Amino acid sequence: MTPFIPPKGLPDGDVGRADYLGAANMPQDVPTHPVRILVAEDNESHQHLLLLNIVDQKANAEVRVVSTGADLLKCVREDSYDCVVLDFNLPDFRADELVQSAAEHLTATPVVIVSANTDQSVVIDSFRSGVVDFVPKDEAMVGDALWRSIEHAIQENRRLTNERREQDRRERYLAKLAETDQLTGLYNRRYFERCIDEGRWDSDRRKTMSVVMLDIDHFKQINDTHGHHAGDDTLCQTADFILTQIDGSDIAIRWGGEEFVIIRPSASLVDSMIWAERLRRLIEHRGIHWKDQAINITVSTGIHECHADELNRGVIDRADDAMYLAKERGRNQVCTSLMADMCKLAREVGGDRSLEPRGRFERFIELASPLLGPTQRDHTTDHAEQVATMAREIARILKLPEDLQRQIHTAGLLHDIGKCMIPEAVLAKRGRLTLMERAIVSKHAEYGAEIAEELGFDSQVSCFIREHHTRYDAMESDADHAEHTAHIGSRVLCATDALVTMMTCRTYQSPKSLVEALRELRQEKNRQFDPDVVNAAHFIESLFSLAA
């Protein structure tokens, strides 16, 4: 194999790669990069004549000469050329066979065959192999016939390359058009389907992904009140809000109608809930501007979390279930598929009237347990039992009616059941919670009241659960006996839950002694806690054994 021969007029070693396609648009008197040509010819004298002919015709031609088909294959695998000049009969290959063998590496390189044999069969076999031109060898070694053929081959290749690129661009544009929602500019459902079919996320099994589905609340009312153009603009501006909150790794889709889907990598379900809550607040606070008026809108959002390789069409249904739960709970909020699962389970268990309420509670915990983490299970079992027992004892000291004592005990058992809907990660987090994380945890009382109602417990029990984190100084004063009864159970649970929690080892705190816990309870007397409940707690000797 001979080395590259630098084009005339350049010092040895000053050899650059040809840029023939770009050179075609330059004025003829402007120097261009050298054209790179690979010549395969086994006859040394013919090699020399072909080489001289090419260089004489094109001063800035860079030529490499090889003697065998094997050498040619090695060259085209390792480097690129603007044209290949190939003798039809090499020692180890015929040209038509060689072109087929090297086809993978010659997709962008035209081939010109030269041969002393001009039989019709040789010419036909040459063109059938996909070459651009055939030049008799005696014509190739004199005059400009070979160069004209090379130049034609390069120009034709350039034309075909440009056509292919334009076709590729057109096909990409049409494919993108087919997968783009024309109103909002977001992807459409077809794009998601293609990603699933192609296994876009299958390779990264460890990555956690969140599917977020949101629906514009009361969208029909916007169309009916302001017209369909306002409705279209509402969709577009909502899409713009979404785009401001995503990055290059996220996918935003207009799923259909007023529904949108965002697929995004996430560190955890809590991370996705916080992200979705920020988006919800942004849309609620900014609203939509239509002509000279502002339109207030809200969105209901559902989230499903899974591993990347689990992303399929079914995950949309899971996010959709969560979104519909947000609608059922009053709209303008974020729900998760975990919450939807728990609500569905509570309805199923609550519908079994063959069980007493306590039995329905125990059955619910039994069925929910596989979906729960260690902290969730502890809060809804051991911790709940301690709070219920202590709460009933305080209610007894306060001389509350027996029925009310039973209700308080039941509410104590269920007071943390709403934590089944709170992600385990935030409940078990070490250290302080962020404001957004505290907002997530604070909703467990409301969730718990709803689950209690689904399980068939009376409204008084669900009221105690709903209010058991309400501060004493934030409650309305008890003007009559009915109001006192409505609040006293919540106040007993509030103090008892705090007392048991302070004496329990948590990831975020060391346990306090009963004396220390009672001291803190007393410090918040008349503020966070009911003074009568605090006084009752200090006079119960059995608290020591209950706490143990």
MOJO-V518095 format. One record per pair of residues at least 12 apart in sequence whose C-alpha atoms are under 8 Angstrom apart, sorted by sequence separation. I is the first residue (numbers start at 1). J is the second residue. D is the distance in Angstrom with one decimal. If there is no record, write none. Layout:
[[I,J,D] [I,J,D]]
This chain:
[[20,32,7.8] [51,63,7.2] [178,190,7.6] [179,191,4.9] [219,231,7.4] [250,262,7.0] [251,263,5.1] [284,296,6.8] [323,335,6.4] [449,461,7.9] [450,462,7.1] [522,534,6.4] [19,32,7.5] [20,33,7.2] [113,126,7.1] [250,263,5.7] [251,264,6.5] [284,297,5.8] [322,335,5.4] [323,336,7.6] [392,405,5.7] [395,408,7.6] [449,462,4.4] [521,534,6.7] [18,32,8.0] [19,33,5.7] [20,34,7.8] [51,65,8.0] [135,149,7.6] [250,264,4.5] [283,297,6.9] [284,298,5.1] [304,318,6.0] [322,336,5.0] [349,363,7.1] [392,406,7.2] [427,441,7.5] [448,462,7.6] [449,463,6.7] [503,517,6.7] [18,33,4.8] [19,34,7.3] [20,35,6.3] [249,264,6.7] [250,265,7.0] [283,298,6.4] [284,299,7.7] [303,318,7.8] [304,319,4.9] [322,337,4.8] [325,340,6.2] [349,364,6.3] [365,380,7.7] [426,441,7.6] [502,517,6.0] [17,33,6.6] [18,34,4.6] [19,35,7.2] [133,149,6.7] [249,265,7.2] [283,299,7.5] [303,319,4.9] [321,337,6.6] [322,338,8.0] [392,408,6.3] [449,465,5.5] [16,33,6.6] [17,34,6.5] [18,35,4.7] [302,319,5.1] [319,336,7.2] [322,339,7.1] [391,408,6.7] [392,409,5.2] [448,465,6.5] [449,466,5.2] [16,34,6.6] [17,35,7.6] [18,36,5.8] [47,65,7.2] [95,113,7.4] [113,131,7.2] [118,136,6.4] [280,298,7.1] [302,320,6.3] [304,322,7.5] [319,337,6.1] [322,340,5.4] [346,364,6.5] [391,409,6.3] [422,440,7.2] [448,466,7.0] [499,517,5.9] [15,34,7.8] [17,36,7.2] [112,131,6.0] [115,134,7.9] [117,136,7.4] [280,299,6.3] [302,321,7.2] [303,322,6.2] [318,337,5.9] [321,340,6.4] [345,364,7.1] [422,441,6.4] [446,465,7.5] [447,466,8.0] [472,491,6.9] [499,518,7.1] [518,537,7.8] [111,131,5.0] [112,132,5.8] [113,133,6.4] [114,134,5.9] [115,135,6.8] [116,136,5.8] [133,153,7.2] [280,300,7.9] [302,322,4.3] [303,323,7.3] [388,408,7.4] [389,409,6.6] [445,465,5.9] [446,466,5.0] [470,490,7.8] [518,538,7.1] [69,90,6.5] [110,131,6.7] [111,132,5.8] [112,133,4.9] [113,134,4.8] [114,135,4.8] [115,136,5.2] [116,137,4.9] [132,153,5.9] [280,301,7.8] [301,322,7.3] [302,323,3.7] [388,409,4.7] [391,412,6.8] [445,466,4.8] [468,489,7.9] [469,490,7.7] [470,491,8.0] [68,90,6.0] [69,91,7.6] [70,92,7.5] [110,132,6.2] [111,133,7.2] [112,134,5.8] [113,135,6.2] [114,136,5.5] [115,137,4.9] [116,138,6.8] [301,323,4.9] [302,324,7.4] [345,367,7.9] [388,410,6.8] [419,441,7.7] [422,444,6.8] [445,467,7.0] [464,486,7.6] [468,490,4.4] [499,521,7.2] [67,90,7.5] [68,91,6.3] [69,92,6.1] [112,135,7.4] [114,137,5.2] [235,258,6.8] [300,323,6.1] [302,325,7.8] [345,368,7.6] [388,411,7.2] [389,412,7.7] [421,444,7.2] [445,468,7.2] [463,486,7.6] [464,487,7.2] [467,490,5.5] [468,491,6.4] [471,494,7.9] [498,521,8.0] [37,61,7.3] [39,63,7.1] [41,65,7.3] [42,66,7.4] [43,67,7.6] [68,92,6.5] [69,93,5.7] [300,324,7.9] [302,326,6.9] [388,412,4.0] [445,469,7.4] [466,490,8.0] [468,492,8.0] [470,494,7.4] [35,60,6.6] [36,61,6.2] [37,62,6.1] [38,63,5.8] [39,64,6.1] [40,65,5.9] [41,66,6.4] [42,67,4.2] [68,93,7.7] [84,109,7.1] [86,111,7.1] [88,113,6.1] [276,301,7.3] [301,326,6.4] [387,412,5.6] [388,413,5.2] [418,443,7.9] [419,444,5.3] [464,489,5.5] [465,490,6.8] [468,493,5.6] [469,494,5.6] [34,60,4.7] [35,61,4.8] [36,62,4.7] [37,63,4.8] [38,64,4.9] [39,65,4.7] [40,66,4.9] [41,67,5.1] [42,68,6.4] [76,102,7.6] [83,109,5.6] [84,110,6.4] [85,111,6.0] [86,112,6.2] [87,113,5.8] [88,114,6.2] [89,115,7.5] [114,140,7.0] [300,326,5.6] [342,368,7.2] [387,413,7.2] [418,444,4.5] [421,447,7.3] [460,486,7.1] [464,490,4.5] [468,494,4.9] [495,521,7.3] [7,34,7.1] [33,60,7.2] [34,61,5.0] [35,62,5.8] [36,63,5.9] [37,64,6.4] [38,65,6.0] [39,66,6.2] [40,67,5.6] [41,68,7.1] [82,109,5.8] [83,110,5.2] [84,111,4.7] [85,112,4.9] [86,113,4.7] [87,114,5.0] [88,115,5.3] [300,327,6.1] [385,412,7.3] [417,444,7.7] [418,445,5.9] [463,490,7.7] [32,60,7.7] [34,62,5.8] [36,64,7.9] [38,66,7.7] [40,68,6.6] [77,105,6.1] [81,109,6.4] [82,110,7.1] [83,111,5.9] [84,112,6.2] [85,113,5.8] [86,114,6.0] [87,115,5.6] [384,412,6.1] [385,413,5.8] [416,444,7.1] [418,446,7.2] [419,447,7.8] [40,69,7.3] [69,98,6.6] [73,102,6.2] [76,105,6.0] [80,109,7.8] [83,112,7.5] [85,114,7.1] [96,125,6.4] [100,129,6.6] [384,413,4.9] [416,445,7.0] [418,447,4.6] [419,448,7.3] [464,493,7.7] [76,106,7.2] [96,126,5.5] [99,129,6.5] [273,303,7.4] [384,414,6.9] [415,445,7.0] [417,447,7.9] [418,448,3.6] [514,544,7.1] [95,126,7.1] [99,130,7.6] [272,303,7.6] [300,331,5.2] [301,332,7.6] [303,334,7.6] [384,415,7.0] [417,448,5.1] [418,449,7.4] [40,72,6.6] [96,128,7.7] [97,129,7.6] [99,131,7.9] [299,331,7.0] [300,332,4.8] [301,333,6.2] [302,334,5.9] [303,335,6.4] [304,336,6.0] [305,337,8.0] [381,413,7.8] [384,416,6.8] [416,448,6.5] [96,129,5.1] [298,331,7.8] [299,332,5.0] [300,333,5.3] [301,334,4.7] [302,335,5.0] [303,336,4.6] [304,337,5.3] [380,413,7.5] [415,448,6.5] [418,451,7.1] [514,547,7.6] [38,72,8.0] [245,279,7.1] [298,332,5.3] [299,333,7.1] [300,334,6.3] [301,335,6.2] [302,336,5.4] [303,337,6.1] [304,338,7.9] [380,414,7.2] [414,448,7.1] [417,451,7.5] [495,529,6.0] [302,337,7.1] [494,529,7.1] [495,530,7.8] [269,305,6.2] [380,416,5.6] [112,149,7.3] [242,279,7.2] [268,305,7.9] [379,416,6.1] [380,417,5.5] [88,126,7.9] [112,150,6.8] [241,279,7.5] [379,417,7.7] [414,452,7.2] [491,529,6.8] [492,530,7.8] [495,533,7.2] [219,258,7.0] [380,419,7.6] [491,530,6.1] [495,534,7.2] [379,419,7.6] [380,420,7.9] [112,153,7.3] [241,282,7.7] [492,533,6.1] [111,153,7.3] [216,258,5.7] [241,283,6.9] [491,533,7.3] [38,81,6.7] [110,153,5.9] [215,258,5.7] [216,259,6.8] [376,419,6.1] [37,81,5.7] [40,84,7.7] [110,154,6.5] [215,259,4.5] [376,420,6.0] [503,547,7.5] [36,81,5.2] [37,82,5.9] [38,83,6.5] [39,84,5.9] [40,85,6.3] [41,86,6.6] [42,87,7.9] [214,259,5.7] [215,260,6.5] [238,283,7.3] [35,81,8.0] [36,82,5.3] [37,83,5.0] [38,84,4.8] [39,85,4.7] [40,86,4.9] [41,87,5.4] [213,259,7.0] [214,260,5.3] [8,55,7.5] [15,62,7.9] [35,82,6.3] [36,83,6.9] [37,84,5.7] [38,85,6.1] [39,86,6.0] [40,87,6.0] [110,157,6.2] [213,260,5.7] [214,261,6.5] [500,547,7.0] [7,55,7.1] [37,85,7.3] [42,90,6.1] [109,157,7.3] [213,261,4.5] [372,420,6.7] [376,424,6.3] [41,90,6.9] [42,91,7.2] [108,157,7.3] [183,232,7.5] [212,261,5.5] [213,262,6.5] [375,424,6.6] [9,59,7.6] [40,90,8.0] [211,261,6.9] [212,262,5.0] [238,288,8.0] [374,424,7.8] [411,461,5.3] [415,465,5.1] [8,59,5.2] [9,60,7.9] [184,235,6.8] [211,262,5.9] [212,263,6.3] [237,288,6.7] [373,424,5.6] [376,427,7.4] [410,461,7.0] [411,462,7.2] [414,465,7.2] [7,59,5.7] [8,60,6.1] [184,236,4.9] [211,263,4.7] [280,332,7.3] [358,410,8.0] [368,420,7.9] [372,424,7.3] [375,427,6.6] [7,60,4.5] [8,61,7.9] [108,161,7.5] [183,236,6.9] [186,239,7.3] [210,263,5.8] [211,264,6.7] [280,333,7.3] [361,414,7.9] [375,428,6.1] [407,460,7.4] [408,461,7.1] [411,464,6.3] [412,465,7.8] [415,468,7.5] [473,526,6.7] [6,60,7.9] [7,61,5.1] [209,263,7.0] [210,264,5.5] [234,288,6.2] [280,334,7.9] [407,461,5.8] [411,465,5.9] [472,526,6.7] [473,527,5.1] [6,61,7.5] [7,62,5.4] [184,239,6.2] [209,264,5.7] [210,265,6.2] [472,527,5.9] [473,528,6.3] [6,62,5.6] [209,265,4.4] [210,266,6.2] [277,333,7.6] [408,464,7.5] [471,527,6.8] [472,528,5.0] [473,529,7.8] [5,62,5.9] [6,63,7.6] [208,265,5.8] [209,266,5.5] [233,290,7.2] [277,334,6.5] [471,528,4.5] [472,529,5.2] [4,62,6.6] [5,63,5.6] [207,265,6.9] [208,266,5.7] [276,334,6.9] [470,528,8.0] [471,529,6.5] [472,530,5.6] [4,63,5.7] [5,64,6.7] [207,266,8.0] [208,267,6.5] [210,269,7.4] [4,64,4.8] [208,268,7.1] [230,290,6.3] [3,64,6.1] [4,65,7.8] [192,253,8.0] [273,334,7.1] [2,64,6.5] [3,65,7.5] [20,82,7.4] [210,272,6.6] [2,65,5.6] [1,65,6.4] [2,66,6.4] [18,82,7.4] [187,251,7.7] [189,253,6.8] [212,276,7.5] [1,66,4.8] [85,150,8.0] [187,252,6.3] [188,253,5.2] [189,254,7.1] [1,67,6.7] [186,252,6.1] [187,253,4.6] [188,254,5.3] [189,255,5.6] [83,150,6.8] [186,253,5.4] [187,254,6.3] [188,255,6.0] [189,256,7.8] [186,254,6.0] [188,256,7.9] [1,71,7.1] [83,153,7.4] [184,254,7.6] [83,154,6.6] [82,154,6.6] [181,254,6.7] [431,507,7.5] [432,508,7.2] [430,507,5.2] [431,508,4.9] [342,420,7.2] [415,493,7.9] [429,507,6.7] [430,508,4.7] [342,421,6.8] [428,507,6.3] [429,508,7.1] [217,297,6.9] [216,297,7.2] [217,298,5.6] [339,420,7.8] [408,489,5.5] [412,493,6.5] [216,298,6.1] [217,299,5.2] [339,421,4.9] [407,489,7.9] [411,493,8.0] [216,299,4.5] [217,300,6.5] [338,421,6.1] [339,422,7.9] [215,299,5.4] [216,300,6.6] [408,492,7.9] [214,299,6.2] [215,300,5.4] [404,489,7.8] [408,493,7.6] [214,300,5.5] [215,301,6.5] [53,140,7.9] [57,144,6.8] [214,301,4.2] [53,141,6.1] [213,301,5.6] [214,302,6.3] [53,142,6.6] [58,147,7.9] [212,301,6.9] [213,302,5.2] [50,140,7.0] [53,143,7.5] [57,147,6.5] [212,302,5.8] [213,303,6.4] [50,141,5.3] [53,144,7.7] [212,303,4.6] [49,141,5.7] [54,146,7.5] [211,303,5.7] [212,304,6.7] [53,146,7.9] [54,147,6.2] [210,303,6.6] [211,304,5.2] [53,147,7.9] [210,304,5.7] [211,305,6.3] [361,455,6.9] [46,141,7.7] [210,305,4.4] [360,455,6.3] [209,305,5.8] [210,306,6.4] [208,305,7.1] [209,306,5.5] [395,492,7.2] [208,306,5.9] [209,307,5.7] [357,455,6.9] [394,492,7.2] [208,307,4.6] [209,308,5.6] [357,456,6.3] [207,307,5.8] [208,308,5.8] [357,457,6.2] [206,307,6.3] [207,308,5.5] [391,492,6.1] [205,307,6.1] [206,308,6.9] [209,311,8.0] [391,493,6.2] [205,308,5.3] [213,316,7.8] [204,308,6.1] [205,309,5.0] [211,315,7.1] [350,454,5.6] [351,455,7.5] [204,309,6.7] [211,316,7.0] [346,451,6.1] [350,455,3.9] [391,496,5.9] [202,308,6.3] [203,309,7.0] [213,319,5.9] [349,455,6.5] [350,456,5.7] [387,493,7.4] [390,496,6.7] [201,308,5.3] [202,309,4.2] [212,319,6.3] [213,320,6.4] [347,454,5.4] [201,309,5.6] [202,310,7.7] [211,319,6.3] [215,323,7.5] [343,451,6.7] [346,454,5.7] [347,455,6.7] [214,323,6.6] [346,455,5.8] [387,496,6.0] [201,311,7.1] [213,323,6.5] [387,497,5.8] [343,454,7.8] [387,500,6.5] [217,331,6.8] [386,500,7.2] [196,311,7.4] [217,332,7.3] [196,312,6.0] [196,313,7.6] [383,500,7.6] [193,313,7.8] [20,154,8.0] [398,532,7.8] [398,533,7.6] [21,158,6.2] [398,536,6.7] [394,533,7.1] [397,536,6.3] [394,536,6.1] [394,537,6.3] [397,540,7.7] [394,540,7.6] [393,540,8.0] [270,423,6.6] [390,543,7.0] [269,423,6.9] [270,425,7.2] [270,426,6.8] [390,546,6.6] [268,425,7.8] [389,546,7.5] [386,546,7.1] [386,547,7.3] [274,436,6.5] [274,437,7.6] [270,437,7.6]]
